[in-house]
Amino acid sequence: MQEAVVIEPYNEQWPVLYEELRQRLVTEIADSIVRIDHIGSTAVAGLAAKPIIDIQISVHDLKHTEQLEHGLSTLGFVYRRNNPDLSKKYFREAAGMRRTHIHVREAGSWSEQFHLLFRDYLRAHKEACSEYEEVKKELAKQYTYERERYVEGKSAVIWRIMQKANSWSQEIGWKPEPCCL
């Protein structure tokens, strides 16, 4: 049986956990990366989420990540070679570690920017957070043990929010906030 999809109330420890891991990652792989960001629902204050820290690591070229892969492996992360999304390299925690998803994407790519814009829009628009949270809670009830269907079910609300985020980004001249390593 698949692991249950559980949406928890926002936890103020999520950014703390991200920051602790970011520091470890930077110590190990700083020479291999352009930027590192906390993405996903745990990166949005006040938003209920699955208690999984999502980290996006941006690199110059996805074809040349050997040093990065070695560094992540040293820290206990496992490269998921069978990930069907070719716009990223995907790593997960090893057995016994806290649940963490690491998404390695090319700096400036559409997929990198998509996740940063979605996060930033939710941070700036509480009504979008509420809409997204309600859909996630309903889907978690409906598809508690069907993670793929839960993920698929979020698509419509994500695209509705991204349409608004796209307009907002043009109105304010959005670009990702500067990131420190």
N, C-alpha and C positions, 0 to 999 in steps of 0.2 A: 504494500500500500504506500502511496505517496505521502510525503510529509504534509500536514495540514497547513492551509493558508490561514494565517492568523494576523489580524490587523490590531495593533496595540495603540493605545493613546500615545501622543508624542512624549518622548523621554528626553529630558535635558542632558542625559549622559551620551546620547548619540553623537553630538558634535565633539564631545570630549573623547569618545572612543575613536572617532575619525582622526582627531588631532594627534592622539597617541600613535596611531598606525601611520599617519602621514609622516611623522618624525622618523619612525623606523624605516619607512620606505625611502625617504630622502637620504638617510644615512647610507643605505645600501645601494640605491640606484640613481642618485642625482645626476650623474654624468650621462645617463641614458635618456633623460626625459626633458620635455619642454615645460610642462606644467602638470600639476596634480590638483584634482578638485573633488570635493564631496558632492555627489549628485544623488538623484533619487529622492524619495519621500523623506528619508531620515535627515536630509539636508535642508528641510524646510521647517522652520520653527512653528510649532503648533499643529502640524499635520500628522494625523494618525498614519501608521505605516506597519509593514512587516518589519520586524526588528533585524533588518539586514543592512549593514553599512555598504553602500555602493560607492566605489571610488573610480574616478576616471583619470587615467594617466595618458597624457598626450605626448606623442613622440614625433620625430621628423619623418620617419618612414617605417611603415609596418613590416616591410620586407627585411629590415635590419634591426632585429630586436634581441639578438642572442644574449648580449650582456644583460639586458633587462630581464629576460626570461630566467637567466641564471640567478640574478639577484632575487627575484620573486621566489624562485625555488628555494633558495637559501633561507628565506623567511617563512617557508612552509606553504607557499601557494602552489597550486597545481594547475598547469596549463591544460585547458579543455580543448584539445585539437579538433574534436568533432563538432564544435560550435558552428552552426550553419550561417551565422552572420559574418560575412567576409569583410565587413567594414571595421571589424575590431578583432583583437585577440582577447580571449576571456580566461580569467583565472578564478579559482575558488579556493577556499580554505582547505587545508588537509584535515583529516579526521582528528577530532578532539579540539580543533580551533574554533573560535567564535565565527559565526556565519558572516562571511564577507564576499562580495563580488567585486572583482577588479576588471574594469573594461579598459583596454589599451586601444587608443584610437589615434589617427594621424591628426596633428595640430592643424587647425583651419578647415578640417573636413566638415562636410555637412552633418555627419553623425555626431561629431564632437560638439559642434555648435548647437545642434538640436537639443541635446541634453542640458547644456548650459543655459540656453534660452528658456527651456521649459522650467527649470529650477528657478531662475531669476524672476520669471513671470509669476510663478506661484508665490514666491517670497514677497512680491510687490502687490499681489491681488488676493486678498483674503476670500472674496466670493468665489474665485476659481478654486482655491484650496478646499472650500466647503463642498463645492460641486464634486471635485475629484475624490474627496474623502468619502462622501456618501456613496458614490458609485463603487469605490473599492470595498466598503463595508458590505454592501448588498451582494457584490460578486463573491466575496469571501464566504458569505452565508450560503450562497447558491452553489458554489464550486469549491467547497472546503477541501476536498481531496482530489481536485482536478486542476492543478496549477496551470497547465497550458490553457485551459478554457478561461480561467481567471485572467490570465495575461491577455488573451485574445479579447475578452470582454471589455477591457479597459481602453481598447483602441479608439472607439468612437468618442469618448470623452477627452482622451488625449488630443485627438485631432481637432475637436471643437476648441479646446483651450489653445492649441498651437495656432489656430487661425487668428485668435485674438492676440496671442503673443507676437505673431508676425506683424500685425498692424501696430501694436504697441512698440515693437522694436524700431519700426520706421519712424514713429512719432517722436521717440526720445533719442534716436540715434544709438540704440543699444549696441554694446559690445561687451564681451565677457569682462568681469572685473579683473583687475590685475591679480596675478597669482604669485605667491611666494613659494620658493622651494625651500 
